[in-house]
Amino acid sequence: MKAILFKKPGDYSKLSFGEIDQPKTMKSTDIVIKQTAIGINHDDILIRSGKVSDIKIDTTILGFEAVGIIEKVGSAISKFKVGQRVGYGFSNLGAYCEKRVIDAGYCLALPDDISDENGAAILRKGLAAHSFLFRTHVPRKDQTIFVTGAGSGVGQIIARWAKFSGLKVIGGVGSESKKDAAISAGCDCVVNINNEKEALDRIEEFTDKKGVSAVYDSVGKTSFNLCIKALSIFGVFVQYGCTSGEIDAINLKLIEAKCLFMTKPRFEIYKSNRNELIVSAYELFDAFKRGAIITNVSRYSFSSIPNAHKDIELRKVTGSVIATI
């Protein structure tokens, strides 16, 4: 079967289109999925480029998320059946292939009114956004939040979902080309995070100098100072990504000055409980159907996944990136 192979860390050219054997072995709790749409995310980029040290790479295939149709179920499986559409937002590495064996505990049934492409576009990013917005910290209605990376897939979902929930949203983008994506996601105000002074002035003006109640940051190193300065007293800094690099050692005096709270969540841990995963998915699908979640989707063919990696790194795309088979 076809797969995108990964041999060693490096740039996108280290990914190659090739053939591997069909899945041959499976546990009683596994299912076999014929995949139709695969999600591509920044974590894939970090692992491919060798920037993630806490994940052991024991496979020649990258990828954490996909949607497809069940071809076979293990002997212990009773909740899923052959022919059913399912998706997963996180898993062990191995999604960049036509078929895969996966533990059914990662998988969720897709509603009939959510397409394969939409499922692949929102599952991982939506579950992450749900964790950050409704589990790590829940701002009260009419409060203002600041979302950096508001043109990204997760950022757009956070912004739109927060707006739908009655919050005011300031979006941060790294270039003017992503401003429209942030506005379409529901941001009331959009600032360029690369101009700290101008961004902070606009945030203070929008909040009457009170600051924001929470920051949801996916940028990391270059946006840290702006994020801390933008927060109100008792504000919460939710730091979930590092597209500009990891934050250096933090001066706790900055946290102490406003009695701030800081967390760096991993949504996979929040959703590791099966009941929580199912509840979260129900709320995600319901929010999508009610229009609380709208995300741009950049589509690639399966064989063009290396090009998708390249475009993500060059920041040529906004929203969710998927490859269809």
N, C-alpha and C positions, 0 to 999 in steps of 0.2 A: 504494500500500500504506500501511498505518497506521504511524505513528511518533510518538515523543514528541519534540517539537521544542524546541530551546534557542536563544534569540535573543540574550540578553545576560546578564552576571552579575547575580545577585540572589538573592532568596529562592525558595522552591519554586514560587511563582506564575509564575516566568519559564519554567516548563516547560508546554507545551501539547500536547494530543492533536490530531494532524492527519494529512494525507495527503501522501505524496511519491511520486515516480516509482519504478517497479520498477527494480532494477539492470539496466543495459544493457551495460556494458563490463566485461571481466575479462581479467587476464593469464593466461598459460599455467600459472602456478603457483597460481592462485586456485581457490576453490570457491565455489559459491552455497549458502547454508544457509537453509532455512525454519525459523525459530527457534520453539521451543516454550516455553522457560523462560529468563528473563534474570536475572542476578544484579545486585543493587544494593548498592553499598558506599560507605564513607565517602569514598573518593577521588572518587566521582561528586559527592558533596556539596561537597567542597572546590573542585572545578573549577567547578561551577555557581555557587557563591557568590563566585568570583573570588579565592580564597585561594591558588591554586596559580599561580605565575608561571613555572615552568620547563616547562610544557606549552603548546605553541602550539595554540590552538583554531581549527582550520580546517574544522570541520564543524558542522552545525546539530543533530547528534545526539550525545548522550553515551553512556556505557556501555563497559565493557571486557570483559564476560564473558557467555557464553550457551551454550545447548545447543540442538541442532536436528537436522534431517534434511537430508542433502545432496541438492540438486536438480540441480546441474550441476557438472562438474569441468573444469578447464583441460586443455589438450592435453598438458602435461608431468606430469600427476598420474597416478601408478600405485598409490599406497598407499591411496587412498580411492576409493569408488565411489558412484554415485547410489543413494539409498535408505538409506545407512549413517547411523547416529546418531553425531554427534560433538559435542564441546564445546571451548571455549577459556576459559582463565582470565585471559588478558591479550591485548591486541591494540591496534591503533590505536582511537581513539574511534569510536563508531558502532554500538553494540549495541542501542540502544533502538528497534528496528524489527522488522517482521515477517520480512523477508528481508535478507540482506546478502552482499556479496562480500567475501571475506577470504582472505588468503594462507594456504595449507594448512599452512604451517610453524607456525602458531599452534595448530593443531587436533590433537585427540586422539580416538581411537576410544573410545566409551563401552562398557564391558562390558554384556552383556545383563541382568545382575542388578543394575544400578544405574539407577534411574529417571531420567527427564529432570530432575525436580525435585531429586532428590538430587545429580545431577551439577552442576546450576547452583548448588546450595547449598555444595558442597565444593570445586569446582575451583580457583577463585582463592584462596579462604581456605586451602584445604588445601595448595596449592603454596607459598603464603607461609609457612604454619606449618612445612612440611617444610624450607624454606630456613633459617628461623630456628632450628629445633630440632635439625636434623641437619647443617647446613652451616656456619653462623656459629660455633656452639659446641655441643659435645656433652657435656652433664654425664654423669658416671658414675652407674651404678646406685646407688640409695640416697641420692644427694645430694638436696638440696632446692632447688627453684627458686621464684621469685616471678613470677606472671603478673598484671600489671595489666590492667584491662579484661577480666576473666575472664568477664564476662557477654556479651561481644561474640562475633561469629562466629569470628574468628581466635583470640581468647583462649580460647574454649571448646575449639577443636580442639587448640591447643597443650597446654592443661591435660590433656585426656583422653588424648592421644597420649603425653604425658610420663608420666602415671600408668600407662598400659598398658606403658610401657617400663621401669618399675621405679623411677621417681623419686617423691619426695615433692613435693607441689605446694601452695603457698600462693596463693590467689586474691585479687586486689584488685578491689573494686567501688566505684562511686561513690554507690550508694544501696542501701538495704535491699531494694528491689524486685528487685534483680538478684542477691541473695545465693543464692536457690534455684537460679538458672541456673548459678552457679559451682559449687555443691555437686553438681548433677546432672552437671556436666562432670568430676567426679572430684577436685575440690580437697579436700585434707585439712583445710585451715584457710582461712577467709575473713575478710578484714579490710576495713574501710571506709577507702579511701585519703584521704578528706577529713578524717579525724581522724588526723593524722600521729603524734602521741604514742601514742595507743591502738594504732594499727596496728603501730608499731615495737615496742611492749611485747609484743604478741602474737607477732610474728615472732621476737623474741629468746627468748621463752618456748618457742616451738615448736622452735627450732634450738639450744636450750641456750646461747644467746648467741654462737653461732658465725657466724650470718648465713647467707645463701643463696649458693649457688655461682653462680647466674645470675639475672638479672632480664630478663624479656621485657616491654617497656613499650610500650603503644600510646597512652598518655595525654599524655605530654610535659611541658609547663611545670609544671603543678601537682603532678605526682608525682615530679619529678626528685630533690628532696632526700630524700624517703622511699626512693626506689630506691637512691640512693648509700649511705645509712645502713644499709639492709637487707643490703647485700652483705658477704660475707666477704672476708678477705684474698685477693688474686688473683682476685676475682670478676669476672664478665663482665656488662656492661650492654649488652643488645641493645635498641636504641631504634628501633622501626619505625613509630610512629604519633604523632600530635599532636592528639588530639581536644580538648585544652585549650589548644592553641597551641604554637608552636615553643619549644624550650628557649632561654633567653637565653644569653649568653656564659658559657662554663663556666670556673670557677676550677680550673685544673689541680692546685692544691694538694689539692683533694678527691680527685682521682684518685690522686695521688702517695701520699697518706696510707695507702692500703691496697694500693698497686700494682695498681690496677684496670685492666681492659681495657674499651674502649668501642667499639661499632660501630653504624652506622646503615645497615642493609642495604636494598637494593631487590631483592625476590625476582625481578623480571623479568630482572635482570642475571644472577642465579644460574641461571635457567632459560632463558637465551637460547641455550644450546647445545642442539641438537635431541636428542642422545643423553641429556643430563642431564634434559631435559624428559620424555622417554619413561620413563626409569628412575624418576624422581620420581612420575610419574603411576601407574606400576605399583605402587609402594610405597604411594601414597595410596589407590588403589582396594582393594588388599589389606588395608590397615589398616581401611578402612571396613567391608569385608565381615567382618572378624574382630572387629568391635565396638570397635576402638581409637579410632574417631572417631564421636562422636554429637554432633550439633548441633541446637539448636532451629531451626525454620524458620518464618518469618513470611511468609505468602503474600498477594500482592496481584494484582488483575487488571492486565492490561497498561495499560489506560487510567488506572489509579489510581497509576501510578508517582510523579506529583507528591505524592500523599498519603503514599507510602512515604518520600519525601525528608523530608517534614514530620515524620513519626513518628520517623525516625532522629534528626533534629536535636533533637527533644523527648525523646529517650531513652525512648520508649514501647515499643520493641521490643528483644528480645534475640536472639542467635544470627544466623543467616543470613537475609537478606531477598531474596525472589525475586518476580518477576512472571511469570505464566503467560499464554501466548497461546492 
